[in-house]
């Protein structure tokens, strides 16, 4: 197994399976979940334009 890149994290799921993921991908998924929770909780639209990685 190769040493992890400093921009990657080793993720372990509940079954003990391991995977290397880029930190940017981890943050993207996290913020998508936060935006979904805000939409559901406050019943409002949150513009996710700044979280799509193109800006």
N, C-alpha and C positions, 0 to 999 in steps of 0.2 A: 504494500500500500504506500502510495506517495505521501510525502508530508503535505499538510494542507497549506494552501495559499493564505497569506495574511488577510485576504479579503473574503475568505470562506470560513464557514463554521460547520462543524460536524453535528448533525442533527440525529437524535435517536428517538424513534417512535415508541409507542406503548408495547409493541411486540419485540423490541430490542434491535430492530433493524437500523442500521446506520447509513447516513448519506451526507455527502458534502454539498452544501448549498452556498451560493453567493450571498453575501450580506445584503446586497441591494434587493435580491429576490425575497429574502426573509422580510425586509422592511416593507416591500410592496404588498405582500400578502397581509402583513399586520395592519397596514393603513387601509387596505380594502375592507378588512373586517371591522375596523373602527368606523369607517364611513357607513357601512351597512348597519351597524348597531345604532349610529346616530339617526340614520333614516328611519329605522324601525321605532326607536324610542321617541323621537320628536315629530315623527310623521312629516318630515320636511325633505326637500331635495337638496342634496349636497353636491356641488359641482366638483367632480373629481378630475377636472382638466389638468391640474398641476401634479397629479399623481400617476399619470400614464407614462412617464419617463421620456416624453418627447420634448418637453420644454426645459 
